[in-house]
Amino acid sequence: MHTGITMPPRTLRTAWPALLAPVGLVPILSILAVAPARATPPDAPPLAPPALRVAFEQAWQHHPQARANPERRQADAAQQAAAGSWLAAQPALSLSTETDRLHRDRGEQEHSVALSLPLRWPSQRLSSMAHAHQTTLWRDAEQARARWALAGTVREAWWECQRAAARATLAARQQDHAQALADDVARRVAAGDLARADSHQARMTLARATAELAQAKAEQDAARQHLQATLGTGTVQAQQTCDGAAAPEAAPEADAPGPDAELATLEAHPAWVSWQAQATLQAQALVHTAALARGEPEVTVGWLHKREQHGERPRQAVALALRLPLGAAPGAQAATAQARADAALAAAEGNPLRQRLLADWHTARTRHDAASRQLAAAQTRAALARDTLGFFERAFQAGEADLPALLRVAQEAFDAEQQAVLARIDAAASVSALRQAAGLLPQ
């Protein structure tokens, strides 16, 4: 079948080195030669770059909970100090005076000073201290959960940036090869060695490669902006990840958790620990609300200065009063019912959360295993494509294969190598996703 090549086989055999160089096959072959020929074992311990951990810590410094953490610590300390006090509210000082100077003026006077101290029952003080302590534990757990959630955001943006950088690098390389091919074909068409159909095919290949490069650059810029917005300002810049040439060499951040880590990681999962702290807090809030329903007693200490008429010696006295509430406050029953409903809701959220976390773990484990198999298959395909390219090179030298067939096989080898590069990044990202499902932070 005629493919548009007008040179005879002998001319092809003598001219193929000159054709391959401008087309870009020599760079392709050099790239393929240094690529690994076999899949990396999934359980091999890679050297994890610390950039992801540093980027996560930088992003955490800009998180609202991290910025408000000093004030929150002060608020927790103040709340615990107030919970340990025997006073239910601030003391009240009352002053009063009585005199008959405006109507009878017989010298009658009465002055009194009273200090009222709203107190707590011992059960109220203990429940208030327990509630304040559990509130601090819940806020600490919520902060750990927020760090874990931010780690997932950073990981997702980080690996997407790695993929975008790899696609842009490979697309630029492919565009250079297409440009070299189009230039060489144009020269040979002008010289009469090739048909115009070959020129059109080369220009179509260049147009497609140019469009793919533009798309890859746009996706790379979007990934860079997203990652930079996640990281904030600091030493780690998104440009180092999204524009660097090290993306194809990305390695997993750490070893993947084993299958036996399911229950152990769930019990220490930040989302699970946060739910446990919240459920305990709501249960403690119910106890505290029930204790407050009794009301608070009040002790009043007073001093009285009284005189009946002019010339009479004033009489002084000390007063002590105790006020005890009878029954529950009017809104105590409603507050207790609301606290009971909140506690029941928090307790009911545990089982769905457990199922969701376990499902996320199994999904991440399945995707990690699939990514490992895909990496092995992609690297095997790349190795076979390199061998096939070698076969066609020797056939081309012997005049048994034409140039379009050789270029088609070279393109297939390039596509296979691209798939192997992206499969390696996906395999590394699957480790991050598995660690995220296990509740582990970047290392």
LOFITOR-652844 format. One line per 8 residues: number of its first residue (from 1); for each residue y, z, x of C-alpha. Coordinates in Angstrom, 1 decimal. Layout:
<pts>
NUM	Y/Z/X  ...
</pts>
This chain:
<pts>
1	0.0/0.0/0.0  3.4/-1.0/1.4  5.8/1.9/1.8  9.0/0.1/2.9  8.3/0.3/6.7  8.8/-3.2/8.3  7.7/-2.3/11.8  4.1/-3.2/12.9
9	1.7/-0.5/13.9  2.1/-1.1/17.7  5.9/-0.8/17.3  5.4/2.4/15.4  3.2/3.8/18.1  5.8/3.0/20.7  8.8/4.1/18.7  7.6/7.3/17.1
17	9.1/9.8/19.6  12.5/8.2/19.2  12.2/8.4/15.4  11.0/12.0/15.3  13.8/13.4/17.4  16.7/12.4/15.2  14.8/13.0/12.0  14.3/16.6/13.0
25	10.6/16.9/13.3  10.8/18.2/16.9  12.8/21.2/15.7  10.4/21.7/12.8  7.4/21.5/15.2  9.1/24.0/17.5  9.7/26.4/14.6  6.2/26.0/13.4
33	4.8/26.6/16.8  6.3/30.1/17.1  5.3/31.1/13.6  2.3/33.5/13.3  -0.9/31.7/12.5  -2.6/34.5/10.6  -1.6/37.0/8.1  -0.4/40.4/9.2
41	-2.8/43.1/8.0  -1.1/45.0/5.0  -1.9/48.4/6.5  -0.6/47.6/10.0  2.2/50.1/10.8  5.4/48.1/11.2  8.4/49.2/13.1  10.8/50.0/10.3
49	14.5/49.5/11.1  16.7/52.5/10.1  19.4/50.3/8.6  18.1/50.7/5.1  18.1/54.5/5.4  21.6/54.4/6.9  22.8/52.1/4.2  21.5/54.4/1.5
57	23.2/57.4/3.0  26.4/55.4/3.2  26.1/54.4/-0.4  25.4/58.0/-1.4  28.7/59.2/0.2  30.5/57.0/-2.3  28.5/58.2/-5.3  30.4/60.2/-7.9
65	27.9/63.1/-7.8  28.1/63.3/-4.0  31.9/63.3/-4.1  32.0/66.0/-6.7  29.3/68.1/-5.1  31.6/70.7/-3.3  33.4/71.5/-6.5  30.1/71.7/-8.4
73	28.8/74.2/-5.8  31.8/76.3/-6.3  31.4/76.1/-10.1  27.8/77.1/-9.9  28.7/80.1/-7.7  31.4/81.2/-10.1  29.1/80.8/-13.1  26.4/82.9/-11.5
81	29.0/85.6/-10.5  30.3/85.7/-14.1  26.8/85.8/-15.5  26.1/89.0/-13.5  29.1/90.8/-15.0  28.6/93.5/-17.7  31.8/92.3/-19.4  31.3/89.8/-22.2
89	35.0/88.8/-22.2  38.2/89.8/-20.4  39.4/93.4/-21.1  42.3/93.8/-23.5  45.2/96.2/-23.2  47.0/97.4/-26.4  50.3/99.4/-26.5  51.8/100.9/-29.6
97	54.6/103.3/-30.5  55.8/105.0/-33.7  59.2/106.8/-34.4  61.3/108.0/-37.4  64.6/107.4/-35.7  65.6/104.6/-38.1  65.2/106.6/-41.4  64.7/110.4/-41.0
105	65.4/111.0/-37.3  63.5/114.3/-37.2  62.2/113.5/-33.7  58.8/112.3/-34.7  57.2/110.1/-32.0  53.8/108.7/-31.2  52.9/106.5/-28.2  49.4/105.1/-27.4
113	47.7/103.0/-24.8  44.2/101.6/-25.3  41.9/99.5/-23.0  39.2/97.6/-24.8  36.1/96.5/-22.8  33.8/93.9/-24.5  30.4/94.6/-23.0  27.0/92.9/-22.9
121	23.7/94.2/-24.0  21.3/94.4/-21.0  19.2/91.6/-22.6  22.3/89.4/-22.8  23.2/90.0/-19.2  19.7/89.2/-18.0  19.5/86.0/-20.1  22.9/84.9/-19.0
129	21.9/85.4/-15.3  18.7/83.4/-15.9  20.6/80.7/-17.7  23.1/80.3/-14.9  20.4/80.2/-12.3  18.4/77.6/-14.2  21.6/75.6/-14.7  22.0/75.4/-10.9
137	18.4/74.3/-10.4  18.8/71.6/-13.1  22.0/70.3/-11.4  20.3/70.2/-8.1  17.4/68.3/-9.7  19.8/66.0/-11.4  21.4/65.3/-8.0  18.0/64.5/-6.5
145	17.3/62.2/-9.4  20.7/60.5/-8.9  19.8/60.0/-5.2  16.5/58.4/-6.2  18.1/56.1/-8.7  20.7/55.1/-6.2  17.9/54.4/-3.7  16.4/51.9/-6.1
153	19.7/50.1/-6.5  20.2/49.9/-2.8  16.7/48.8/-2.2  16.9/46.0/-4.8  20.3/44.8/-3.5  19.1/45.1/0.1  16.0/42.9/-0.3  17.7/40.4/-2.5
161	20.2/40.0/0.3  17.4/39.5/2.7  15.9/36.8/0.5  19.3/35.1/0.0  19.9/35.1/3.8  16.4/33.6/4.4  16.9/30.9/1.8  20.4/30.0/3.1
169	19.1/29.8/6.7  16.2/27.6/5.8  18.3/25.4/3.4  20.8/24.8/6.2  18.0/23.9/8.6  16.5/21.5/6.0  20.0/20.0/5.4  20.4/19.4/9.1
177	17.0/17.6/9.2  17.9/15.5/6.2  21.3/14.6/7.7  19.6/13.5/11.0  17.1/11.5/9.1  19.8/9.7/7.0  21.8/8.9/10.1  18.8/7.5/11.9
185	17.7/5.4/8.9  21.2/4.1/8.4  21.3/2.9/12.1  17.9/1.2/11.7  18.8/-0.4/8.4  21.9/-1.8/10.1  19.7/-3.1/13.0  17.3/-4.7/10.5
193	14.3/-2.5/11.4  14.1/-0.8/8.0  14.6/-1.8/4.5  17.5/-0.6/2.3  15.0/1.2/0.1  14.4/3.5/3.1  18.1/4.2/3.4  18.3/5.1/-0.3
201	15.4/7.4/0.0  16.9/9.1/3.0  20.3/9.5/1.3  18.6/10.9/-1.8  16.8/13.4/0.4  20.1/14.4/2.0  21.8/14.8/-1.4  19.0/17.0/-2.6
209	19.2/19.1/0.6  23.0/19.4/0.3  22.8/20.6/-3.3  20.1/23.1/-2.4  22.2/24.4/0.5  25.2/24.8/-1.8  23.1/26.8/-4.3  21.6/28.9/-1.5
217	25.1/29.7/-0.1  26.4/30.7/-3.6  23.4/33.0/-4.1  23.9/34.4/-0.6  27.6/35.2/-1.3  26.7/36.8/-4.7  24.0/38.9/-3.0  26.4/39.9/-0.3
225	29.1/41.0/-2.7  26.6/43.0/-4.8  25.3/44.8/-1.8  28.7/45.5/-0.4  29.8/47.0/-3.7  26.7/49.2/-3.7  27.2/50.3/-0.1  31.0/50.9/-0.2
233	32.9/51.2/3.0  31.3/52.4/6.2  29.5/51.3/9.3  26.9/49.3/7.5  28.3/46.1/6.1  26.6/43.7/3.8  27.4/40.8/6.1  25.0/42.3/8.7
241	22.2/41.8/6.3  23.2/38.8/4.2  24.5/36.6/7.0  22.3/37.6/9.9  19.4/35.7/11.2  17.1/38.7/11.2  16.1/38.4/7.5  12.9/36.5/8.2
249	11.9/39.2/10.6  12.3/41.9/7.9  9.7/44.7/8.1  8.7/47.3/5.5  10.8/50.4/5.6  7.7/52.6/6.0  4.0/52.7/5.3  3.1/52.3/1.7
257	1.7/55.3/-0.1  -2.0/55.3/-0.6  -3.8/55.0/-4.0  -4.7/58.7/-3.9  -1.0/59.7/-3.8  -0.6/59.1/-7.6  -0.7/62.7/-8.9  0.9/64.2/-5.8
265	3.9/61.9/-6.0  4.3/62.4/-9.7  4.6/66.2/-9.4  7.3/65.7/-6.7  9.0/62.7/-8.4  12.7/63.4/-8.8  12.7/62.1/-12.4  9.8/64.4/-13.2
273	11.3/67.4/-11.4  14.6/66.8/-13.2  12.9/66.7/-16.6  11.0/70.0/-15.8  14.3/71.6/-14.8  16.0/70.3/-18.0  13.1/71.5/-20.3  13.2/74.9/-18.7
281	17.0/75.0/-19.0  16.8/74.2/-22.7  14.1/76.9/-23.3  16.3/79.4/-21.4  19.3/78.3/-23.5  17.3/79.1/-26.6  16.6/82.6/-25.3  20.2/83.1/-24.3
289	21.5/81.9/-27.7  19.2/84.3/-29.5  20.4/87.1/-27.3  24.1/86.3/-28.1  23.4/86.3/-31.8  23.4/90.1/-31.7  27.1/90.2/-30.9  28.6/92.3/-28.1
297	29.5/96.0/-28.3  33.0/97.1/-27.4  34.2/100.3/-25.7  37.8/101.4/-26.1  39.5/104.1/-23.9  42.9/105.2/-25.1  45.7/107.7/-24.3  47.8/109.3/-27.1
305	51.3/110.9/-26.7  52.6/112.5/-30.0  55.5/114.8/-31.1  56.1/116.0/-34.7  59.8/116.9/-34.5  62.7/117.6/-32.1  62.1/120.6/-29.8  58.4/120.6/-30.3
313	56.2/120.3/-27.3  54.5/116.8/-27.2  50.8/116.7/-27.7  48.6/114.4/-25.6  45.0/113.3/-26.2  42.4/110.9/-24.9  40.5/108.6/-27.3  37.1/107.0/-26.8
321	35.8/104.5/-29.3  32.6/102.4/-29.6  32.4/99.3/-31.7  28.9/98.1/-32.6  28.3/94.8/-34.4  26.2/94.9/-37.5  23.9/91.9/-38.0  24.3/88.5/-36.5
329	27.4/86.4/-36.2  28.0/83.9/-39.1  27.2/80.9/-36.9  24.4/82.5/-34.9  21.7/81.0/-37.1  23.0/77.5/-36.8  23.4/77.9/-33.0  19.9/79.2/-32.6
337	18.5/76.3/-34.7  20.4/73.8/-32.6  19.1/75.4/-29.4  15.6/75.3/-30.8  15.9/71.6/-31.6  17.3/70.8/-28.1  14.4/72.7/-26.5  11.8/70.9/-28.7
345	13.4/67.5/-27.8  13.4/68.2/-24.1  9.8/69.3/-24.2  8.8/66.2/-26.2  10.3/63.9/-23.6  7.8/65.0/-20.9  4.7/63.0/-22.0  6.6/59.6/-22.4
353	8.2/60.2/-19.1  4.9/60.9/-17.4  3.4/57.7/-19.0  6.4/55.6/-17.9  6.3/56.9/-14.3  2.5/56.3/-14.0  3.0/52.8/-15.5  5.7/52.1/-12.9
361	3.5/53.4/-10.2  0.5/51.2/-11.2  2.8/48.2/-11.6  4.3/48.7/-8.2  0.8/49.2/-6.7  -0.4/46.0/-8.3  2.6/44.0/-7.2  2.2/45.4/-3.7
369	-1.4/44.3/-3.5  -0.5/40.9/-4.9  2.3/40.5/-2.4  0.0/41.3/0.4  -2.5/38.7/-0.8  0.3/36.2/-1.3  1.5/36.8/2.2  -1.9/36.2/3.7
377	-2.3/33.0/1.6  1.2/31.8/2.5  0.6/32.3/6.2  -2.8/30.6/6.0  -1.2/27.7/4.2  1.5/27.5/6.9  -1.2/27.5/9.6  -3.1/24.7/7.8
385	0.1/22.7/7.3  0.8/22.9/11.0  -2.7/21.7/11.8  -2.4/18.9/9.3  0.9/17.9/10.8  -0.8/17.7/14.2  -3.5/15.5/12.7  -0.9/13.1/11.3
393	1.0/13.1/14.6  -2.1/11.9/16.4  -2.8/9.4/13.6  0.7/8.1/13.8  0.4/7.6/17.6  -2.8/5.7/17.0  -1.1/3.5/14.4  -3.3/4.8/11.5
401	-0.4/6.5/9.6  3.1/5.3/8.8  6.4/7.2/9.1  6.9/8.1/5.5  3.5/9.8/5.4  4.3/11.7/8.6  7.7/12.8/7.2  6.0/13.8/3.9
409	3.5/16.0/5.8  6.3/17.5/7.9  8.2/18.4/4.7  5.1/20.0/3.3  4.8/22.0/6.5  8.4/23.0/6.3  7.9/24.1/2.6  4.8/26.1/3.6
417	6.7/27.9/6.4  9.5/28.7/4.0  7.1/30.1/1.5  5.5/32.2/4.3  9.0/33.6/5.3  9.8/34.5/1.7  6.3/36.0/1.2  6.9/38.2/4.2
425	10.1/39.5/2.7  8.5/40.0/-0.7  5.7/41.9/0.9  8.2/44.2/2.7  10.2/44.6/-0.6  7.0/45.5/-2.4  6.6/48.5/-0.1  10.1/49.6/-1.0
433	9.3/49.2/-4.7  6.1/51.2/-4.3  7.9/54.0/-2.5  10.6/53.9/-5.2  8.0/54.2/-7.9  6.5/57.2/-5.9  9.9/58.9/-5.9  10.4/58.6/-2.1
441	13.8/57.9/-0.5  14.3/55.4/2.3  13.2/56.4/5.7
</pts>
